[in-house]
Amino acid sequence: MRLKAILLLISGIILITAIAAAVQNKGAENIEIYGGKTGKVSFPHLQHQETLGDCNICHDIFPQESGSIKSLKAQGKLKKKHVMNKHCIKCHRAKKSAGEKAGPTRCKECHKK
């Protein structure tokens, strides 16, 4: 009976560990992004994850690591306003045109000095 209880406990620990490993770290709820001379951008990361559902929409452009946008710009691999014009505003405008709730479409609505 004691061996059965120990085996059950070990099985439970293994199951909990497997479940925990399956749950991905989706990053911070909010992220402060380098926004160049126009000021930093407070980015509601979790809200975008829930709305978009596919991390690759953004992370095909830049890696999932702190400072990646600033680094890519410094290396000349990411053009000025590329993320904003090709993704942020384009998506926000499309949602707005479709009558859906949308994010900001003007620079100063996101960039804060």
C-alpha positions in Angstrom: 0.0 0.0 0.0 2.9 2.4 0.8 4.6 1.6 -2.5 1.4 2.3 -4.3 1.1 5.7 -2.6 4.7 6.6 -3.5 4.2 5.6 -7.1 1.0 7.7 -7.3 2.9 10.7 -5.9 5.7 10.3 -8.3 3.3 9.9 -11.2 1.6 13.1 -10.1 4.8 15.0 -9.9 5.8 13.8 -13.4 2.4 14.9 -14.8 2.6 18.3 -13.2 6.1 18.8 -14.6 5.0 17.8 -18.1 2.0 20.2 -18.0 4.3 23.0 -16.8 6.8 22.4 -19.6 4.0 22.5 -22.2 2.9 25.9 -21.1 5.1 28.4 -22.9 6.3 31.6 -21.4 4.5 34.2 -23.6 6.5 37.1 -22.3 5.6 40.2 -20.4 2.1 41.7 -20.3 3.6 45.1 -21.3 6.9 45.8 -23.0 8.7 49.1 -23.4 10.1 49.2 -27.0 12.8 51.5 -28.3 11.1 54.0 -30.5 14.0 56.1 -31.8 14.1 59.8 -31.6 10.3 60.1 -31.3 10.4 58.4 -28.0 9.8 55.0 -26.4 6.7 52.9 -27.1 4.7 51.2 -24.3 3.6 48.1 -26.1 0.6 46.0 -24.7 2.2 42.7 -25.5 -0.4 40.4 -23.9 -3.2 42.2 -25.6 -1.6 41.8 -29.0 -1.0 38.1 -28.3 -4.7 37.6 -27.5 -5.9 39.6 -30.5 -3.5 38.2 -33.1 -3.1 34.6 -31.8 0.1 34.1 -33.9 3.4 35.3 -32.5 5.1 34.9 -35.9 3.2 37.8 -37.2 5.6 40.0 -35.4 8.4 37.7 -34.5 9.2 36.7 -38.1 10.5 40.3 -38.2 12.5 40.4 -35.0 13.6 37.9 -32.4 11.8 37.4 -29.1 14.5 39.1 -27.0 14.8 42.3 -25.2 16.2 45.1 -27.3 15.9 43.3 -30.6 14.3 46.2 -32.5 17.1 48.6 -31.4 19.7 46.0 -32.2 18.3 45.3 -35.7 18.2 49.0 -36.5 21.8 49.5 -35.4 22.9 46.6 -37.6 21.0 48.1 -40.6 18.7 45.0 -40.7 15.5 46.9 -39.9 14.7 50.1 -41.7 13.4 53.1 -39.9 9.6 52.9 -39.4 9.5 49.4 -40.9 7.7 47.8 -37.9 5.3 50.7 -37.5 4.4 51.2 -41.2 4.4 47.6 -42.4 2.7 46.1 -39.4 1.3 48.3 -36.6 -0.5 51.0 -38.5 -1.4 48.7 -41.4 -3.1 46.3 -39.1 -4.8 49.0 -36.9 -6.2 50.7 -40.1 -7.4 47.4 -41.5 -9.2 46.6 -38.2 -10.7 50.1 -38.1 -11.9 49.8 -41.7 -13.5 46.5 -40.9 -15.4 48.2 -38.0 -13.4 46.4 -35.3 -11.8 47.8 -32.3 -8.3 49.1 -33.4 -5.2 50.5 -31.9 -3.6 53.9 -32.6 -2.8 55.0 -36.1 -0.8 58.2 -35.4 2.9 58.3 -34.3 2.4 60.3 -31.1 -0.3 58.0 -29.8 2.3 55.4 -29.2 5.7 57.2 -29.0 6.2 59.1 -25.7 9.2 61.2 -24.9 
